[in-house]
Amino acid sequence: MTTWIIWLIVAAVLVIIEILSQMVWTLCLAIGSVAALAASLTGCGMPAQLGILAVSSVVAYLVLVPYFKSMHARFAERSGDNLRTGMEALIGKEAVVTKSVEPGMTGRVKVDGDSWQARARHPQESFLVGDRVRIHSYDSIILTIEKIK
């Protein structure tokens, strides 16, 4: 089997991995493999092909990562969301009190179908079952809630 076929197979496998995992580095290695394939077709030896693979993969990484970051930032700006994840995504959302929150004590709230332990943002505040509140922050797994303004 000639080396260009091997590079073609490697590039195809890396593209499939990229599609499944969405990891930028696999795309960069696929680009490097295509460059090594081109070097193979022009008659370069294996050491040159490996060098071209390494250099073009690094260059692709240096070009693509900033491009994808700026594309992500433009998408987030256009959608009006900063694309928070995990606990950060809960901040600012509305919740419903399911177990009353007494002053200085914790209760429970339901947000996005999940039940969370919660306490009032201001220690003197209390909330009754059914009250709609806004999530202000969190500490570990306890949400801090406040009245909706």
Salt bridges, closest charged atoms under 4 A:
GLU94 OE1 - ARG132 NH2 3.04
GLU94 OE2 - ARG134 NH2 3.99
ASP112 OD2 - LYS93 NZ 2.53
ASP139 OD2 - ARG119 NH2 3.40
GLU146 OE1 - ARG121 NH1 2.70
